[in-house]
Amino acid sequence: MVVNNTAQRLLASLGLSEYEARAYTALIAIQPASAYELARQAGMPTSKIYEILHRLTEKGMAIPVEETDARGRRFAALDPEDFLAQRKQEMTETAALLAPMLKNLAPPGQVGQIWPIGARADVIGRARQLVAKARERILVSLWPEELAELEPGLAAAVAKKVKVAVVHFGKPKHVVGVTFHHPVERAIQREKGGRGFALVADGQQAMMATFLDSGGVEGAWSRNQAFVGATEDYIRHDIYITKVTTLMGGAMRKKFGENYERLRDVFLPAGEV
């Protein structure tokens, strides 16, 4: 029953009414079935079942079968794989038509909004979308936990000849694209109170987030070019620093401290280092 309830909620998200979702899942389980049998299986009043069957038949999700008996005509359900493939095709075609229409509604030169993101699943989901859509370049700064989630998409991007640069906090077990190991990851985590995350795709969209040690998430995504530019500059700056510390790590630690604390102290004048 839990599986059925979950399936019904997901079907409702595809545009079916509660009764349509209940009737369709019930019909899959007991097909072929009469209207009476279906109403009983779905826990619906018989006064409603004929209307619901009519609607499912119009949508091609229920099919009247030829054989009849004392209980009347019986019905079978459209195979779930066929239904989902059909709905996916419909949504793809609708999105392709709708996208330019909605885009044309925005005034020319409108500044993009900065949208807050407050859940880990939403951060990862949006990041995966940006990675999948990228056509030219991806810059990303992340920790092992987030790399594990994004690695398949990043590898697929590299396979499509998308340039990928990764700043990785902690020594990476796997290298994707051009990977740079940030030299003072734990000091950065203590300062931020969590794991930082930043991603820019094609210089058009960007997101930043902090996965707080306390368990919360603070993040944002935008097409706003000021936000995108600042995020890209942030990642590029870390890459520049990482290149320098890789080549001159010993001398720099001697000059700036083991964790480069005198380098990172922006209020310490260069002459006092």
C-alpha positions as MATLAB code, in Angstrom:
seq = 'MVVNNTAQRLLASLGLSEYEARAYTALIAIQPASAYELARQAGMPTSKIYEILHRLTEKGMAIPVEETDARGRRFAALDPEDFLAQRKQEMTETAALLAPMLKNLAPPGQVGQIWPIGARADVIGRARQLVAKARERILVSLWPEELAELEPGLAAAVAKKVKVAVVHFGKPKHVVGVTFHHPVERAIQREKGGRGFALVADGQQAMMATFLDSGGVEGAWSRNQAFVGATEDYIRHDIYITKVTTLMGGAMRKKFGENYERLRDVFLPAGEV';
ca = [
       0.000    0.000    0.000;
       2.901    2.376    0.750;
       4.293    1.770   -2.735;
       0.858    2.406   -4.243;
       0.451    5.634   -2.240;
       3.842    6.855   -3.412;
       3.086    5.918   -7.006;
      -0.243    7.733   -6.793;
       1.409   10.910   -5.510;
       3.942   10.775   -8.343;
       1.191   10.215  -10.898;
      -0.625   13.233   -9.482;
       2.549   15.274  -10.111;
       2.192   14.300  -13.783;
      -1.264   15.847  -13.945;
      -3.600   13.027  -12.957;
      -6.350   13.654  -10.430;
      -6.300   11.705   -7.173;
      -9.089    9.405   -8.365;
      -7.436    8.863  -11.762;
      -4.157    7.911  -10.090;
      -5.897    5.543   -7.674;
      -7.939    3.907  -10.436;
      -4.951    3.479  -12.775;
      -2.704    1.854  -10.127;
      -5.585   -0.379   -9.031;
      -6.301   -1.421  -12.639;
      -2.651   -2.364  -13.200;
      -2.903   -4.707  -10.208;
      -6.135   -6.555  -11.134;
      -6.623   -6.167  -14.900;
      -8.761   -6.987  -16.697;
     -11.436   -5.743  -14.331;
     -15.007   -4.566  -14.403;
     -15.972   -1.125  -13.168;
     -17.351   -2.678   -9.987;
     -14.159   -4.668   -9.313;
     -12.036   -1.604   -9.973;
     -14.067    0.595   -7.626;
     -13.671   -1.956   -4.856;
      -9.938   -2.386   -5.446;
      -9.342    1.379   -5.572;
     -11.540    2.127   -2.563;
     -13.681    4.493   -4.605;
     -17.469    4.984   -4.690;
     -19.075    3.151   -7.599;
     -20.861    6.392   -8.500;
     -17.481    7.837   -9.486;
     -15.828    4.913  -11.200;
     -17.588    5.206  -14.577;
     -16.610    8.860  -14.923;
     -13.001    8.065  -13.955;
     -12.827    5.125  -16.371;
     -14.161    7.365  -19.121;
     -11.420    9.932  -18.432;
      -8.694    7.270  -18.306;
      -9.979    5.818  -21.577;
      -9.878    9.266  -23.217;
      -6.257    9.636  -22.077;
      -5.391    6.203  -23.459;
      -4.541    4.867  -20.013;
      -7.432    2.386  -19.806;
      -8.615    0.215  -22.660;
     -12.020   -1.505  -22.800;
     -11.565   -5.150  -23.731;
     -14.038   -6.997  -25.904;
     -15.049   -9.770  -23.585;
     -18.000   -9.083  -21.304;
     -19.660  -11.139  -18.619;
     -22.469  -10.738  -16.102;
     -20.493   -7.943  -14.442;
     -20.283   -5.915  -17.665;
     -17.395   -4.797  -19.874;
     -13.934   -5.193  -18.475;
     -10.948   -2.887  -18.763;
      -7.166   -3.242  -19.026;
      -4.463   -0.682  -18.164;
      -1.984    0.823  -20.590;
       1.419   -0.714  -19.864;
       3.248    1.572  -17.381;
       6.379    1.768  -19.561;
       4.278    2.861  -22.533;
       2.426    5.417  -20.407;
       5.637    6.916  -18.999;
       7.341    7.011  -22.409;
       4.303    8.755  -23.855;
       4.135   11.284  -21.022;
       7.891   11.956  -21.250;
       7.576   12.651  -24.973;
       4.629   14.975  -24.393;
       6.496   16.916  -21.703;
       9.622   17.194  -23.861;
       7.619   18.562  -26.790;
       5.673   20.949  -24.552;
       8.870   22.254  -22.916;
      10.478   22.826  -26.329;
       7.480   24.913  -27.444;
       7.056   26.741  -24.151;
      10.680   27.758  -23.486;
      10.994   30.431  -26.229;
       7.494   31.753  -25.498;
       8.266   32.349  -21.835;
      11.745   33.722  -22.561;
      10.254   36.335  -24.892;
       8.059   37.625  -22.054;
      11.074   38.967  -20.152;
      11.989   42.609  -20.873;
      15.282   43.045  -22.789;
      18.292   43.415  -20.531;
      16.433   42.274  -17.422;
      18.820   41.515  -14.540;
      18.563   37.920  -13.389;
      17.336   37.166   -9.898;
      19.490   35.413   -7.306;
      17.531   32.424   -6.020;
      18.188   31.006   -2.553;
      18.678   27.251   -2.150;
      18.251   25.764    1.316;
      18.439   21.984    0.875;
      21.322   19.717   -0.076;
      19.217   17.744   -2.570;
      18.282   20.982   -4.357;
      21.913   22.117   -4.533;
      23.046   18.797   -5.996;
      20.074   18.619   -8.355;
      20.679   22.104   -9.725;
      24.431   21.426  -10.029;
      23.770   18.274  -12.025;
      21.527   20.258  -14.386;
      24.189   22.911  -14.946;
      26.860   20.281  -15.579;
      24.639   18.382  -18.028;
      23.765   21.540  -19.994;
      27.306   22.954  -20.197;
      28.716   23.088  -23.717;
      32.041   24.918  -23.373;
      33.460   25.081  -19.835;
      32.764   24.186  -16.222;
      34.591   25.602  -13.203;
      33.779   23.961   -9.891;
      35.128   24.128   -6.351;
      34.045   21.331   -4.024;
      34.772   18.686   -1.388;
      34.859   14.865   -1.711;
      31.234   14.502   -0.608;
      29.975   16.672   -3.451;
      32.460   15.333   -6.011;
      31.054   11.849   -5.403;
      27.617   13.166   -6.440;
      28.796   15.103   -9.497;
      31.655   12.942  -10.782;
      29.581   10.959  -13.348;
      28.189   14.160  -14.864;
      31.581   15.850  -14.921;
      33.150   12.799  -16.575;
      30.383   12.835  -19.187;
      31.084   16.531  -19.822;
      34.784   15.825  -20.328;
      33.845   13.071  -22.787;
      31.857   15.692  -24.748;
      34.992   17.905  -24.935;
      33.714   20.378  -22.350;
      36.638   21.984  -20.507;
      36.425   21.120  -16.799;
      38.537   22.694  -14.031;
      38.074   21.384  -10.486;
      39.336   22.871   -7.217;
      39.197   19.966   -4.780;
      39.378   20.382   -1.012;
      41.276   17.353    0.191;
      43.515   15.129   -1.904;
      41.238   13.706   -4.622;
      40.924    9.964   -5.084;
      39.721   10.493   -8.644;
      40.730   13.212  -11.092;
      38.114   14.717  -13.408;
      39.194   17.220  -16.015;
      42.020   19.416  -14.717;
      41.978   19.004  -10.928;
      43.715   21.222   -8.374;
      44.162   20.215   -4.733;
      43.459   23.161   -2.415;
      46.376   23.376    0.056;
      44.615   24.508    3.270;
      41.261   22.795    3.203;
      40.787   22.254    6.933;
      41.640   25.852    7.801;
      39.085   27.003    5.230;
      36.442   24.655    6.658;
      36.987   26.005   10.171;
      36.682   29.585    8.942;
      33.491   28.937    6.977;
      31.928   26.535    9.452;
      31.347   24.027    6.683;
      32.210   22.805    3.205;
      32.126   25.415    0.478;
      30.774   24.739   -3.008;
      30.856   26.863   -6.161;
      30.083   26.079   -9.794;
      29.960   28.085  -13.022;
      28.722   26.713  -16.338;
      29.674   28.384  -19.618;
      30.004   31.744  -17.858;
      26.204   31.975  -17.946;
      24.940   30.372  -14.742;
      26.505   30.025  -11.315;
      25.770   28.680   -7.883;
      27.412   28.850   -4.489;
      26.627   27.002   -1.272;
      27.961   26.166    2.142;
      27.169   22.772    3.644;
      27.326   23.823    7.276;
      28.927   21.617    9.919;
      25.708   22.130   11.896;
      23.791   20.291    9.175;
      22.151   23.206    7.372;
      22.679   24.466    3.832;
      22.975   28.044    2.608;
      23.114   28.426   -1.145;
      22.110   30.469   -4.161;
      21.827   30.090   -7.933;
      21.546   32.742  -10.611;
      22.067   33.880  -14.183;
      22.830   37.368  -12.864;
      26.092   38.249  -14.591;
      27.518   40.080  -11.570;
      26.915   36.969   -9.466;
      28.260   34.694  -12.202;
      31.361   36.841  -12.680;
      32.120   37.012   -8.954;
      31.724   33.250   -8.593;
      33.981   32.538  -11.565;
      36.600   34.978  -10.264;
      36.480   33.226   -6.873;
      37.161   29.804   -8.424;
      39.837   31.147  -10.774;
      41.580   32.860   -7.847;
      41.741   29.548   -5.977;
      43.195   27.896   -9.082;
      45.876   30.600   -9.357;
      46.816   30.170   -5.695;
      46.855   26.386   -6.008;
      49.207   26.530   -8.984;
      51.588   28.779   -7.077;
      51.554   26.697   -3.889;
      52.106   23.507   -5.884;
      55.257   24.924   -7.468;
      56.534   26.957   -4.525;
      54.891   25.340   -1.508;
      57.987   25.060    0.710;
      59.135   28.636    0.224;
      55.622   29.994    0.637;
      54.972   28.101    3.865;
      58.259   29.415    5.245;
      57.222   32.949    4.300;
      53.494   32.882    5.104;
      53.081   30.114    7.690;
      52.204   26.425    7.530;
      48.584   27.146    6.564;
      49.442   30.339    4.659;
      47.736   32.313    7.409;
      49.789   35.466    6.730;
      48.898   35.238    3.047;
      45.206   34.854    3.805;
      45.158   37.706    6.336;
      43.875   40.455    4.048;
      44.391   43.083    6.772;
      48.098   42.363    7.134;
      50.144   44.748    4.935;
      52.568   43.089    2.511;
      55.483   44.826    4.183;
      54.692   43.182    7.539;
      54.561   39.585    6.255;
];
